[in-house]
Amino acid sequence: MDTQNQTYSTEQPEDPIVPRDMVVQKADPLALDIPDDEIVKIIDQRIASSRKFFAKKYNLYERRKKNEMYLFGKQLQDKEDRRALKMYEARYLDNALYEIESSIKPLAMNKLPDLIVTPGNDTPEAAETAKQVSQVVDSDIKKRNNRVVLGIAFKHRSPYFTGIIKARWNPELGKYGDYVFEVVHPDNVDIDETCPTNNADEMSFISQTIPITVQECVMRFPGAKGKLFEKLKREGLALGNGDFSQKDLASEIKIKEVWFKWYKRADTGEVVEHEADITQEPGVKWEQVRGVIWKYKEVMLQKMKNPNYDYEGDEQTFVYDDPSLEDSKRPINEDEMRFALATGMMPDNANIETTYKNYFQMPRVPYFFMGYDQWHKVAYDETTSLEQNIRNQESLDKRGKQIQETLDERGKHVYSKDGGLTPEDIEEMDVNDPDQDILVEGDVNHVHKFIPPERPEAQEFQDLSNTRDRMYAIAGANAIRGQIQSDTATSNQIAREADYTRADDLVEDTINAAAEWMGAWALQFIKLRYTEEHMRKLLGNKGSVTFVRLKSDMIDDGMEIMIKASGTDKLKAENRANQMAQLQLIDPLTYYEDMGLADPEGRASKLLTFLAGAIDGYAMYQLKYLNQGQGSEVPGLVDQMLGAGAAQQLQPGMAQPGQAPAPQPQQPTPGNTAQVASTPPIGAPPGSPRGL
C-alpha cells in the first residue's frame, strides 16, 4: 500500500463567482494556532509514555515477535535453538499454527457482507438516491484492492493483536481525486495507552511512522524545506560542502503523522490531553481541538485541523413550501434565483442557512483498529488464539520430533573383543553397506549381538493427534478443517455448528465492523469532496452494466449505512440450500438465489427448458416465477412443455394448472438412441416423473 503520497488539501469548495471588489480574504478554516514547540513536545512525551507502558505492562513488542516467529515457522532458525540440537537430532517442524490461520481467513473473507444505505427521509426520491448510493458503496468496498486491505488487516490481528485500516483522500486518483483504504502495519503505529477500547475516535492520539525519501518529503511539505534541510545537515546527511546530492535526496527518513484530540482553553490557550484534565472554573470555556501534524523529529513539517471535515460550511437559500412542515424545505431552484437576482426580492418563506458537507456529526480519526478479544482495558486485544496455541505447537513439534527420531533409529550392533575386532575395525565398518561383509573369530552368536530399535507406540501417535485437534478447537476451526471429529453424525454436526457460531462472532467484530466503517467513510468523502460528478460503472448479476453519477448533494442528512447480510449468513444459506437439495425440498430458483449465483432466474429458466417434458405444475412454476412481465416468451415455452394450446389454459383467469391437458408422450427421433436420466432434479418431490 502506498503510504508515501498522502496529500491533504486544505482548500474548501469554491464559492459562487462574485465581483472582485467584493472578495474578502478568509482565514484558513483548518489552521491550528497551537505553537509548534508545544505540540512536538507533547507528542514526543505521549509516544514515549505509550511505548514504555506497552513494553513494561504488556510485553507487547516481544510477544508480537514471538507470535510472528511461530506463525511463519521460524523457531528453528533461532541460533540458540540450532546450537541446542545435536547433529543426529531431527529438525522437525509441523506448523499447525500457519495451517489454522490460513484456514480461518478464507472463512472470514469468502463472502463479504452486503452493505445498504438507508434513505434520509421517506420520499420516493430519497429512496431512489439511497439505492444508487448503496450500489456504489457496496461495489467499492468489494473491489479487489479493498478485499486485499480487509484480508491483510484480518491476518495482522492474530500475531500483532490488532489489524489497522486507514482511510484517506488521494487527489491524484482519477480526474478529480478519490478515496482509498490502505493497511497500516501495527509496528508503525503508537496509540493512546489510556484508551480502554479499540475505537480510534476515543483515543487522544494516534501516531503513524511513515518511511519517505527526503525528496518526497520536500515535495509534500515545501514550506518546511528550509527547516528540514537544516536539521538533516546537523545530522550529517548532506555532503561536506553543505549541498544535497541526488543520493542525499533519495535517502530514506522516517516522519510521523500524528492525529490528536485535545482540549484548549479559550482565554489562555492552555492545552490539556484529556477531558478529565479540564479545570472547572466559572466563565472559562474550553474547546475540543482535533487535528493532525507531520513532523521529522522536532521539526514541524505541517499542522492543521482534521482535513476530512467541513468546518466552514456554505450559505444556501432554502424555500419552505409549507412553513409549518420541516419536510417541505427545499433548495431554491434556478428560476427562483434568477427572479430574485432580477427583482432583488426573495421568494416567500425563503431562508438563508449555513450547510456543511459532512456525513459525520463530528470530525473522526481515519483509522480502524480491528479487534476481537477486547476486555475494556486497552485498545489492543488481550490475546489471540494464535498466542494461546504456541505451547501446543511446541508440544506438537516435540512429539513429532520424538516419533521421527524413533522411526529413524536403526538399532545397535554390539561386538565382543573375543572376535578379534579392534575399535579401529569397528569404526571403519559400515554395516549398512551391502557389499561389505564381516569376518570374526569364534561363534558369531557369542561375539556379536544386534539390539533392535524401539518403535513409536500407539499412545504417541494418539497424543500427536489429540494435540492437533486441541489446537483447532482453541482456534474454533474444526468446521473449516473438513474432518470428522466423531463417529456419530449428530455429534459432528453439533460441533461444527458451534464453530460456525464462533466464526459468526469473529466475523461480526472484525470484517463486518471494518466494512461498515469503510462504508461510512466512503459517504463522508463523497459528501465532502465530490464537488464534481464522479462516474461509477456497476456490473449487475446478469452481466448488465449500469453507470451511476455521484455528487456530494446525493448524500442526504439522516442516511445510515448498515450490514444487509454478513458473509457467514451467506455461507449458512449455501449449506442449507445444499442440504435441502439433497432432500429434494427446494426449487431451482431459490437454490440458485441461496447459493449467491449470478442470474438465478436465467439459470432456473435454462434448467426448466433443458428438462422440458414435465408435468403441468412445473410449467406453472415457469410461468409464475421466471417470466413475470415477460409474457412474450411464456406461451411458446409452455406449449413446448405441455403441448399445443396449454399456454392459454395457464393464463390468469383460465383453467387451473391441474386442468391443463396432459403432456403428450414424446416419440424418439429415428436414429436417436440417447436415454433420459431418471433422477429427479433439484426440488422435485420423491417419485416425480423425469424432467423437473
C-alpha positions as CSV (number, residue, x, y, z in Angstrom):
1,M,0.0,0.0,0.0
2,D,1.3,3.4,-0.9
3,T,1.6,5.5,2.3
4,Q,4.1,7.9,1.0
5,N,1.9,10.1,-1.3
6,Q,-0.7,11.1,1.3
7,T,-1.6,14.6,0.4
8,Y,-4.4,16.5,2.2
9,S,-5.8,19.6,0.6
10,T,-6.8,22.5,2.8
11,E,-8.9,24.0,0.1
12,Q,-12.6,24.3,0.7
13,P,-15.2,24.0,-2.1
14,E,-15.2,27.1,-4.3
15,D,-17.7,29.9,-3.5
16,P,-20.0,31.3,-6.2
17,I,-18.5,33.8,-8.5
18,V,-18.7,37.3,-7.1
19,P,-17.2,40.7,-8.2
20,R,-13.5,41.1,-7.5
21,D,-14.1,44.2,-5.4
22,M,-16.3,42.2,-3.0
23,V,-13.8,39.4,-2.4
24,V,-12.8,39.2,1.3
25,Q,-9.8,37.2,2.4
26,K,-10.9,34.4,4.7
27,A,-8.9,32.8,7.4
28,D,-7.8,29.2,6.8
29,P,-10.5,27.1,8.5
30,L,-8.0,24.3,9.0
31,A,-5.3,26.4,10.7
32,L,-4.1,25.5,14.1
33,D,-2.8,28.2,16.4
34,I,-1.1,26.0,18.9
35,P,2.7,26.7,19.0
36,D,4.9,24.1,17.1
37,D,7.2,23.5,20.0
38,E,4.4,22.8,22.4
39,I,2.7,20.3,20.0
40,V,6.0,18.5,19.3
41,K,6.9,18.3,23.0
42,I,3.5,16.8,24.0
43,I,3.5,14.3,21.1
44,D,7.0,13.1,21.9
45,Q,6.1,12.7,25.6
46,R,3.0,10.7,24.8
47,I,4.7,8.4,22.3
48,A,7.5,7.6,24.8
49,S,4.9,7.0,27.6
50,S,2.8,4.7,25.3
51,R,5.8,2.6,24.3
52,K,7.0,2.3,27.9
53,F,3.6,1.2,29.1
54,F,3.1,-1.5,26.4
55,A,6.6,-2.7,26.8
56,K,6.6,-3.0,30.6
57,K,2.9,-3.8,31.3
58,Y,2.0,-6.0,28.3
59,N,5.4,-7.0,26.9
60,L,3.7,-6.2,23.6
61,Y,6.7,-5.9,21.2
62,E,8.3,-9.2,22.4
63,R,5.0,-11.0,22.2
64,R,4.5,-9.8,18.6
65,K,7.9,-11.1,17.6
66,K,7.3,-14.5,19.2
67,N,3.9,-14.8,17.5
68,E,5.3,-13.9,14.2
69,M,8.2,-16.3,14.6
70,Y,5.9,-19.3,15.3
71,L,3.3,-18.3,12.7
72,F,6.0,-18.3,10.0
73,G,7.7,-21.4,11.3
74,K,11.0,-19.7,12.1
75,Q,11.6,-21.1,15.5
76,L,14.3,-23.5,14.2
77,Q,16.1,-20.5,12.7
78,D,17.0,-19.2,16.1
79,K,20.7,-19.5,16.8
80,E,20.2,-20.9,20.3
81,D,17.7,-23.5,19.1
82,R,20.1,-24.6,16.4
83,R,23.0,-24.9,18.8
84,A,20.9,-26.9,21.2
85,L,20.2,-29.6,18.5
86,K,22.7,-32.4,18.0
87,M,23.7,-33.5,14.5
88,Y,21.6,-36.6,14.7
89,E,18.5,-35.0,16.1
90,A,15.6,-34.3,13.7
91,R,14.9,-30.8,12.5
92,Y,11.2,-31.5,12.8
93,L,8.5,-28.8,12.4
94,D,4.8,-29.3,11.8
95,N,3.4,-25.8,11.6
96,A,-0.2,-26.3,12.5
97,L,-0.5,-22.6,13.5
98,Y,0.1,-21.5,9.9
99,E,-2.4,-24.1,8.7
100,I,-5.0,-22.9,11.1
101,E,-4.6,-19.2,10.4
102,S,-4.6,-20.0,6.6
103,S,-7.9,-21.8,7.1
104,I,-9.7,-19.1,9.2
105,K,-9.1,-16.2,6.8
106,P,-10.9,-17.8,3.8
107,L,-14.0,-18.3,6.0
108,A,-14.0,-14.7,7.1
109,M,-13.3,-13.4,3.6
110,N,-15.2,-15.9,1.5
111,K,-18.4,-13.8,1.3
112,L,-18.1,-10.1,2.1
113,P,-21.1,-8.5,3.8
114,D,-23.7,-6.7,1.7
115,L,-23.9,-3.0,2.7
116,I,-27.1,-0.9,2.3
117,V,-27.6,2.8,2.8
118,T,-31.0,3.7,4.2
119,P,-32.7,6.9,2.9
120,G,-32.6,10.1,4.9
121,N,-36.4,10.6,4.6
122,D,-39.4,8.7,3.3
123,T,-39.8,10.3,-0.1
124,P,-39.5,8.2,-3.3
125,E,-36.7,10.4,-4.5
126,A,-34.7,9.8,-1.3
127,A,-35.3,6.1,-1.6
128,E,-34.0,6.0,-5.2
129,T,-30.9,8.1,-4.3
130,A,-30.2,5.8,-1.3
131,K,-30.5,2.8,-3.7
132,Q,-27.9,4.2,-6.1
133,V,-25.5,5.2,-3.3
134,S,-25.9,1.7,-1.8
135,Q,-24.9,0.1,-5.0
136,V,-21.9,2.3,-5.4
137,V,-20.6,1.9,-1.8
138,D,-21.2,-1.8,-1.7
139,S,-19.4,-2.2,-5.0
140,D,-16.5,-0.1,-3.9
141,I,-15.9,-2.0,-0.7
142,K,-15.9,-5.3,-2.6
143,K,-13.3,-4.2,-5.1
144,R,-10.2,-6.3,-5.2
145,N,-7.9,-3.7,-3.6
146,N,-10.3,-3.3,-0.7
147,R,-10.7,-7.0,-0.3
148,V,-6.9,-7.2,0.0
149,V,-7.0,-4.5,2.6
150,L,-9.6,-6.3,4.7
151,G,-7.7,-9.6,4.3
152,I,-4.3,-8.3,5.4
153,A,-5.8,-6.4,8.3
154,F,-7.6,-9.7,9.4
155,K,-4.3,-11.6,9.2
156,H,-2.5,-9.0,11.2
157,R,-4.8,-9.3,14.1
158,S,-3.6,-12.7,15.3
159,P,0.1,-12.1,15.6
160,Y,0.0,-8.3,16.3
161,F,-3.2,-8.1,18.5
162,T,-4.8,-5.7,16.0
163,G,-5.3,-5.0,12.3
164,I,-5.2,-1.4,11.2
165,I,-7.0,0.2,8.2
166,K,-6.7,3.8,7.2
167,A,-8.9,5.9,5.0
168,R,-7.5,8.9,3.1
169,W,-8.3,11.1,0.1
170,N,-5.9,10.7,-2.8
171,P,-6.1,13.8,-5.1
172,E,-4.1,12.0,-7.8
173,L,-6.6,9.2,-8.2
174,G,-8.8,9.7,-11.2
175,K,-9.7,13.1,-12.7
176,Y,-10.9,14.7,-9.5
177,G,-9.4,12.5,-6.9
178,D,-11.0,9.8,-4.9
179,Y,-10.9,8.0,-1.5
180,V,-8.8,5.0,-0.8
181,F,-8.3,2.5,2.0
182,E,-5.0,1.0,3.0
183,V,-3.4,-1.3,5.6
184,V,-1.0,0.2,8.2
185,H,1.3,-2.3,9.8
186,P,0.8,-2.3,13.6
187,D,4.6,-2.0,14.2
188,N,4.4,1.5,12.6
189,V,1.7,2.8,15.0
190,D,1.7,4.1,18.5
191,I,-1.6,4.8,20.3
192,D,-3.1,6.3,23.4
193,E,-2.3,3.7,26.1
194,T,-5.1,5.1,28.4
195,C,-7.9,4.4,25.9
196,P,-9.8,1.2,27.0
197,T,-11.4,0.5,23.6
198,N,-10.3,0.0,20.0
199,N,-12.4,2.9,18.8
200,A,-9.9,5.4,17.3
201,D,-12.2,8.3,17.8
202,E,-11.9,7.8,21.6
203,M,-8.1,7.9,21.6
204,S,-6.3,11.1,22.5
205,F,-3.6,10.5,19.9
206,I,-2.5,8.0,17.1
207,S,1.0,8.3,15.7
208,Q,2.0,6.6,12.4
209,T,5.6,6.3,11.3
210,I,6.0,6.7,7.6
211,P,9.2,5.9,5.7
212,I,9.7,8.5,3.0
213,T,12.6,9.9,0.9
214,V,14.0,13.4,1.5
215,Q,12.8,14.4,-2.0
216,E,9.3,13.2,-1.4
217,C,9.2,14.9,2.0
218,V,10.2,18.2,0.4
219,M,7.5,17.8,-2.4
220,R,4.8,17.1,0.2
221,F,5.8,19.8,2.6
222,P,7.6,22.6,0.6
223,G,7.0,25.1,3.3
224,A,9.2,23.2,5.7
225,K,12.1,22.7,3.2
226,G,14.5,25.1,5.0
227,K,13.9,23.7,8.5
228,L,14.2,20.2,7.3
229,F,17.4,20.7,5.4
230,E,18.9,22.5,8.3
231,K,18.1,19.5,10.6
232,L,19.5,17.0,8.1
233,K,22.7,18.9,7.7
234,R,23.2,18.9,11.5
235,E,22.7,15.2,11.4
236,G,25.4,14.9,8.8
237,L,23.2,13.7,5.9
238,A,24.4,16.4,3.4
239,L,27.8,16.4,1.8
240,G,30.8,18.3,3.2
241,N,30.1,21.4,1.2
242,G,26.6,21.6,2.6
243,D,24.8,20.8,-0.6
244,F,22.4,17.9,-1.1
245,S,23.2,15.5,-3.9
246,Q,20.7,13.3,-5.7
247,K,21.9,10.4,-3.5
248,D,21.2,12.5,-0.4
249,L,17.7,13.4,-1.6
250,A,17.0,9.7,-2.3
251,S,17.9,8.8,1.3
252,E,15.1,7.5,3.4
253,I,13.9,9.2,6.6
254,K,11.0,8.4,8.9
255,I,8.5,11.1,9.6
256,K,5.5,10.8,11.9
257,E,1.9,11.6,11.1
258,V,0.1,12.2,14.4
259,W,-3.7,12.6,14.8
260,F,-4.8,14.0,18.1
261,K,-7.8,15.1,20.1
262,W,-7.0,17.7,22.8
263,Y,-8.8,20.5,24.7
264,K,-7.8,24.1,24.5
265,R,-8.7,26.9,27.0
266,A,-10.3,29.8,25.1
267,D,-8.8,32.7,27.2
268,T,-5.2,31.4,27.8
269,G,-4.6,28.9,25.0
270,E,-3.7,26.2,27.6
271,V,-3.9,22.7,26.1
272,V,-4.8,19.5,28.0
273,E,-5.0,16.0,26.6
274,H,-8.0,14.5,28.4
275,E,-11.4,15.8,29.2
276,A,-10.8,14.8,32.8
277,D,-8.0,17.4,33.0
278,I,-10.3,20.3,32.2
279,T,-10.5,22.7,35.1
280,Q,-14.0,23.7,36.1
281,E,-13.8,27.5,36.6
282,P,-16.7,29.9,36.3
283,G,-16.8,31.7,32.9
284,V,-13.9,29.6,31.4
285,K,-14.6,28.0,28.1
286,W,-12.8,25.0,26.6
287,E,-13.0,23.9,23.0
288,Q,-12.1,20.5,21.6
289,V,-9.2,20.5,19.1
290,R,-9.0,17.7,16.5
291,G,-6.0,18.0,14.3
292,V,-3.1,16.3,12.6
293,I,0.6,17.1,12.3
294,W,3.5,15.8,10.3
295,K,6.9,16.1,11.9
296,Y,10.5,14.9,11.5
297,K,11.9,14.6,15.0
298,E,11.5,18.1,16.4
299,V,10.9,19.7,13.0
300,M,7.3,20.6,12.3
301,L,6.5,19.9,8.7
302,Q,2.8,20.8,8.7
303,K,-0.1,21.1,11.1
304,M,-3.8,21.6,10.6
305,K,-7.3,20.7,11.8
306,N,-8.7,17.4,10.7
307,P,-8.8,17.9,6.9
308,N,-11.5,15.4,6.3
309,Y,-14.3,17.6,7.7
310,D,-16.1,20.8,6.6
311,Y,-15.7,23.3,9.4
312,E,-16.8,26.4,7.4
313,G,-19.9,25.4,5.5
314,D,-21.6,27.2,2.7
315,E,-24.6,29.6,2.9
316,Q,-27.5,28.3,0.9
317,T,-31.0,29.6,0.4
318,F,-33.9,27.3,1.2
319,V,-37.6,27.7,0.5
320,Y,-40.3,26.2,2.7
321,D,-43.3,25.3,0.6
322,D,-45.2,24.9,3.8
323,P,-43.6,26.8,6.7
324,S,-45.3,24.6,9.3
325,L,-43.6,21.4,7.9
326,E,-39.9,20.9,8.1
327,D,-40.1,18.2,5.4
328,S,-41.2,20.9,2.9
329,K,-37.8,22.6,3.0
330,R,-36.0,22.5,-0.4
331,P,-33.1,24.4,-2.0
332,I,-34.1,27.4,-4.1
333,N,-34.3,26.4,-7.8
334,E,-32.7,28.3,-10.7
335,D,-35.9,30.1,-11.9
336,E,-36.5,31.4,-8.4
337,M,-32.9,32.5,-8.1
338,R,-33.0,34.4,-11.4
339,F,-36.2,36.1,-10.4
340,A,-34.5,37.1,-7.0
341,L,-31.4,38.5,-8.8
342,A,-33.5,40.4,-11.3
343,T,-36.0,41.9,-8.8
344,G,-34.0,41.9,-5.6
345,M,-36.9,40.1,-3.9
346,M,-36.5,36.6,-2.4
347,P,-39.4,34.2,-2.6
348,D,-41.8,34.0,0.3
349,N,-40.8,31.6,3.1
350,A,-37.1,31.8,1.9
351,N,-34.4,31.5,4.5
352,I,-30.5,31.6,4.2
353,E,-28.9,28.8,6.2
354,T,-25.3,27.5,6.5
355,T,-24.9,23.9,5.3
356,Y,-22.0,21.7,6.0
357,K,-20.7,19.0,3.6
358,N,-20.4,16.3,6.3
359,Y,-21.9,12.9,6.7
360,F,-20.2,12.6,10.1
361,Q,-21.7,14.6,13.0
362,M,-18.2,15.4,14.2
363,P,-14.6,15.1,12.9
364,R,-13.4,11.5,13.1
365,V,-9.9,9.9,13.0
366,P,-9.3,7.9,9.8
367,Y,-8.1,4.7,11.4
368,F,-9.9,1.4,12.2
369,F,-8.4,-1.0,14.7
370,M,-9.7,-4.5,14.1
371,G,-10.1,-6.4,17.3
372,Y,-11.9,-9.3,18.9
373,D,-10.5,-10.3,22.3
374,Q,-11.3,-6.9,23.9
375,W,-11.6,-6.6,27.7
376,H,-12.1,-2.9,28.1
377,K,-8.5,-2.4,29.3
378,V,-6.5,-1.3,26.3
379,A,-7.1,-0.8,22.6
380,Y,-5.2,-4.0,21.6
381,D,-6.6,-7.5,22.0
382,E,-5.5,-9.1,25.3
383,T,-4.6,-12.3,23.4
384,T,-5.4,-14.3,20.3
385,S,-5.9,-17.9,19.5
386,L,-2.5,-18.0,17.8
387,E,-0.8,-16.9,21.1
388,Q,-2.8,-19.4,23.1
389,N,-1.7,-22.2,20.8
390,I,2.0,-21.6,20.9
391,R,2.6,-24.0,23.7
392,N,0.5,-26.6,21.9
393,Q,2.7,-26.0,18.8
394,E,5.8,-26.7,20.9
395,S,4.2,-29.9,22.2
396,L,3.2,-30.9,18.6
397,D,6.8,-30.3,17.4
398,K,8.3,-32.2,20.3
399,R,6.1,-35.2,19.9
400,G,6.5,-35.3,16.2
401,K,10.3,-35.0,16.6
402,Q,10.3,-37.8,19.0
403,I,8.3,-40.1,16.7
404,Q,10.5,-39.2,13.7
405,E,13.7,-39.9,15.5
406,T,12.4,-43.2,16.8
407,L,11.4,-44.3,13.3
408,D,14.9,-43.2,12.1
409,E,16.6,-45.4,14.7
410,R,18.3,-48.4,13.1
411,G,19.3,-50.3,16.2
412,K,22.8,-51.0,17.7
413,H,25.4,-53.6,16.8
414,V,27.5,-54.9,19.8
415,Y,30.8,-56.8,19.2
416,S,32.9,-58.8,21.7
417,K,36.6,-58.5,21.8
418,D,36.8,-62.3,21.5
419,G,36.0,-62.0,17.8
420,G,39.4,-60.3,17.2
421,L,37.9,-57.0,16.2
422,T,39.7,-53.8,17.4
423,P,38.0,-50.4,18.0
424,E,39.6,-49.2,14.8
425,D,38.0,-52.1,12.8
426,I,34.5,-51.2,14.2
427,E,35.0,-47.6,13.4
428,E,35.8,-48.3,9.8
429,M,32.9,-50.8,9.4
430,D,29.7,-49.8,7.6
431,V,27.1,-52.3,8.5
432,N,24.6,-50.8,6.0
433,D,26.9,-51.3,3.0
434,P,25.5,-54.4,1.1
435,D,28.9,-55.1,-0.4
436,Q,30.8,-55.2,2.9
437,D,31.0,-58.5,4.9
438,I,32.5,-59.0,8.4
439,L,34.7,-61.9,9.5
440,V,35.1,-62.7,13.2
441,E,36.8,-65.5,15.1
442,G,34.7,-68.0,17.1
443,D,31.0,-68.4,17.2
444,V,29.3,-65.3,15.8
445,N,26.4,-65.7,18.2
446,H,28.9,-65.2,21.0
447,V,30.8,-62.2,19.7
448,H,28.1,-60.1,18.1
449,K,24.6,-59.1,19.1
450,F,22.1,-56.7,17.4
451,I,19.8,-54.6,19.7
452,P,16.7,-53.8,17.7
453,P,15.4,-50.2,17.7
454,E,12.4,-49.1,19.6
455,R,9.3,-48.2,17.6
456,P,6.7,-45.5,18.4
457,E,3.8,-46.6,20.5
458,A,0.2,-46.0,19.7
459,Q,-0.1,-43.6,22.6
460,E,2.5,-41.3,21.0
461,F,0.5,-41.1,17.7
462,Q,-2.7,-40.6,19.7
463,D,-1.1,-37.7,21.7
464,L,0.1,-36.1,18.4
465,S,-3.4,-36.3,17.0
466,N,-5.0,-35.0,20.2
467,T,-2.7,-32.0,20.3
468,R,-3.6,-31.1,16.8
469,D,-7.3,-31.5,17.5
470,R,-6.9,-29.3,20.6
471,M,-5.2,-26.6,18.5
472,Y,-8.1,-26.5,16.1
473,A,-10.6,-26.5,18.9
474,I,-8.9,-23.5,20.5
475,A,-9.0,-21.6,17.2
476,G,-12.6,-22.6,16.5
477,A,-11.5,-24.1,13.2
478,N,-12.9,-27.6,13.3
479,A,-15.7,-26.7,11.0
480,I,-13.2,-25.5,8.4
481,R,-10.9,-28.4,8.8
482,G,-13.3,-30.7,6.9
483,Q,-12.6,-33.7,9.1
484,I,-15.0,-35.8,11.2
485,Q,-14.3,-35.5,14.9
486,S,-16.8,-38.1,15.9
487,D,-18.2,-41.3,14.5
488,T,-21.7,-40.0,15.3
489,A,-23.0,-37.7,12.6
490,T,-25.2,-35.8,15.1
491,S,-22.3,-35.0,17.4
492,N,-20.1,-34.0,14.5
493,Q,-22.8,-31.6,13.2
494,I,-23.3,-30.0,16.6
495,A,-19.5,-29.5,16.9
496,R,-19.4,-27.8,13.5
497,E,-22.4,-25.6,14.2
498,A,-20.7,-24.5,17.4
499,D,-17.6,-23.5,15.4
500,Y,-19.7,-21.7,12.9
501,T,-21.3,-19.7,15.7
502,R,-17.8,-18.7,16.9
503,A,-16.9,-17.8,13.3
504,D,-20.1,-15.6,13.1
505,D,-19.0,-13.7,16.2
506,L,-15.4,-13.3,14.9
507,V,-16.5,-12.1,11.5
508,E,-19.1,-9.7,13.1
509,D,-16.5,-8.0,15.2
510,T,-13.8,-7.8,12.5
511,I,-14.8,-8.0,8.8
512,N,-18.3,-6.7,9.2
513,A,-17.3,-3.9,11.5
514,A,-14.5,-2.9,9.2
515,A,-16.7,-3.0,6.1
516,E,-19.3,-0.8,7.8
517,W,-16.6,1.6,8.9
518,M,-15.2,1.8,5.4
519,G,-18.7,2.4,4.0
520,A,-19.3,5.3,6.4
521,W,-16.0,6.9,5.4
522,A,-17.0,6.5,1.8
523,L,-20.1,8.5,2.4
524,Q,-18.1,11.2,4.2
525,F,-15.6,11.6,1.4
526,I,-18.5,11.6,-1.2
527,K,-20.3,14.3,0.8
528,L,-17.2,16.4,1.4
529,R,-15.2,16.1,-1.8
530,Y,-17.4,15.0,-4.7
531,T,-18.0,18.6,-5.8
532,E,-17.7,17.4,-9.3
533,E,-19.6,14.4,-10.7
534,H,-17.8,11.0,-10.3
535,M,-18.8,8.3,-12.7
536,R,-19.2,4.7,-11.4
537,K,-19.6,1.6,-13.6
538,L,-21.5,-1.2,-11.8
539,L,-21.8,-4.7,-13.1
540,G,-25.2,-6.4,-12.5
541,N,-25.9,-10.0,-11.7
542,K,-26.9,-10.8,-15.2
543,G,-23.8,-9.1,-16.7
544,S,-25.6,-5.8,-17.4
545,V,-23.5,-2.6,-16.9
546,T,-25.0,0.4,-15.2
547,F,-23.4,3.8,-14.9
548,V,-24.1,5.9,-11.8
549,R,-23.3,9.6,-11.4
550,L,-22.3,10.6,-7.9
551,K,-22.1,14.0,-6.4
552,S,-21.9,15.4,-2.9
553,D,-25.5,16.6,-2.7
554,M,-26.7,13.0,-3.1
555,I,-25.7,12.2,0.5
556,D,-28.7,13.3,2.5
557,D,-28.8,14.1,6.2
558,G,-30.1,11.1,8.1
559,M,-28.7,8.4,5.8
560,E,-27.3,5.4,7.6
561,I,-25.1,2.6,6.4
562,M,-25.6,-0.9,7.8
563,I,-24.9,-4.6,7.1
564,K,-27.7,-6.1,5.0
565,A,-26.3,-9.6,5.0
566,S,-23.0,-10.8,6.5
567,G,-20.6,-13.3,4.9
568,T,-21.3,-16.1,7.3
569,D,-25.0,-15.7,6.7
570,K,-24.3,-16.4,3.1
571,L,-22.3,-19.5,3.9
572,K,-25.1,-20.8,6.1
573,A,-27.6,-20.2,3.3
574,E,-25.4,-22.2,0.9
575,N,-25.1,-25.1,3.4
576,R,-28.9,-25.1,3.9
577,A,-29.5,-25.0,0.2
578,N,-27.2,-27.9,-0.5
579,Q,-28.8,-29.9,2.3
580,M,-32.3,-29.2,1.1
581,A,-31.3,-30.1,-2.5
582,Q,-30.1,-33.5,-1.3
583,L,-33.6,-34.0,0.3
584,Q,-35.2,-32.6,-2.9
585,L,-37.0,-29.9,-0.8
586,I,-36.0,-26.8,-2.7
587,D,-36.9,-25.3,-6.1
588,P,-34.2,-24.3,-8.6
589,L,-34.8,-20.5,-8.4
590,T,-34.5,-20.5,-4.6
591,Y,-31.5,-22.8,-4.7
592,Y,-29.6,-20.5,-7.1
593,E,-30.5,-17.4,-5.0
594,D,-29.3,-19.0,-1.8
595,M,-26.1,-20.1,-3.5
596,G,-25.5,-16.5,-4.5
597,L,-25.0,-17.4,-8.2
598,A,-25.3,-14.7,-10.8
599,D,-28.6,-14.5,-12.8
600,P,-30.6,-17.1,-10.8
601,E,-33.8,-16.5,-12.9
602,G,-31.9,-17.2,-16.1
603,R,-30.2,-20.3,-14.6
604,A,-33.6,-21.7,-13.4
605,S,-35.2,-21.0,-16.8
606,K,-32.5,-22.7,-18.7
607,L,-32.8,-25.7,-16.4
608,L,-36.5,-26.0,-17.0
609,T,-36.0,-25.6,-20.7
610,F,-33.4,-28.3,-20.7
611,L,-35.7,-30.6,-18.7
612,A,-38.8,-29.9,-20.9
613,G,-41.5,-32.5,-21.0
614,A,-42.6,-32.5,-17.3
615,I,-45.9,-32.3,-15.5
616,D,-48.1,-29.1,-15.6
617,G,-47.1,-28.0,-12.1
618,Y,-43.5,-27.1,-13.3
619,A,-44.9,-25.3,-16.3
620,M,-46.9,-23.1,-13.9
621,Y,-43.7,-22.6,-11.9
622,Q,-42.0,-21.4,-15.0
623,L,-45.0,-19.1,-15.8
624,K,-45.4,-17.7,-12.3
625,Y,-41.8,-17.1,-11.1
626,L,-39.4,-17.0,-14.0
627,N,-41.2,-14.9,-16.7
628,Q,-43.1,-12.3,-14.7
629,G,-43.7,-9.3,-17.1
630,Q,-42.2,-11.2,-20.0
631,G,-45.3,-12.8,-21.4
632,S,-44.0,-12.9,-24.9
633,E,-41.7,-15.8,-24.1
634,V,-44.2,-17.7,-21.9
635,P,-46.7,-19.2,-24.4
636,G,-44.0,-20.8,-26.6
637,L,-42.2,-22.3,-23.8
638,V,-45.3,-23.6,-22.0
639,D,-46.6,-25.0,-25.3
640,Q,-43.3,-26.7,-25.8
641,M,-43.5,-28.2,-22.4
642,L,-47.2,-29.2,-22.2
643,G,-48.4,-29.4,-25.7
644,A,-50.2,-27.1,-28.1
645,G,-52.8,-24.7,-26.5
646,A,-51.5,-25.3,-23.0
647,A,-50.4,-21.7,-22.5
648,Q,-53.9,-20.4,-22.9
649,Q,-55.2,-22.6,-20.2
650,L,-52.4,-21.4,-17.8
651,Q,-53.1,-17.7,-18.2
652,P,-54.7,-15.9,-15.3
653,G,-58.5,-16.3,-15.2
654,M,-58.3,-19.5,-17.3
655,A,-58.3,-23.1,-16.2
656,Q,-56.3,-24.1,-13.1
657,P,-53.0,-25.8,-13.5
658,G,-54.4,-29.2,-12.7
659,Q,-56.9,-28.9,-15.6
660,A,-54.2,-28.4,-18.2
661,P,-54.0,-31.1,-20.9
662,A,-51.7,-33.9,-20.0
663,P,-48.4,-33.8,-21.8
664,Q,-48.2,-36.0,-24.9
665,P,-45.6,-38.7,-24.8
666,Q,-42.6,-37.8,-26.8
667,Q,-41.7,-40.1,-29.6
668,P,-38.0,-40.8,-30.0
669,T,-36.4,-39.3,-33.1
670,P,-35.3,-42.0,-35.5
671,G,-31.6,-42.6,-35.1
672,N,-31.6,-41.0,-31.7
673,T,-30.8,-43.6,-29.1
674,A,-30.0,-41.2,-26.2
675,Q,-31.7,-42.1,-23.0
676,V,-33.0,-39.6,-20.5
677,A,-31.8,-39.8,-16.9
678,S,-34.5,-40.8,-14.4
679,T,-33.1,-38.9,-11.5
680,P,-35.4,-36.1,-10.4
681,P,-33.9,-32.6,-10.5
682,I,-33.4,-30.2,-7.6
683,G,-36.7,-29.5,-5.9
684,A,-38.6,-32.4,-7.5
685,P,-40.7,-34.4,-4.9
686,P,-39.7,-38.1,-4.4
687,G,-41.2,-40.3,-7.1
688,S,-42.0,-37.5,-9.5
689,P,-41.6,-38.2,-13.2
690,R,-38.5,-37.5,-15.1
691,G,-37.9,-33.9,-16.1
692,L,-38.2,-31.3,-13.3
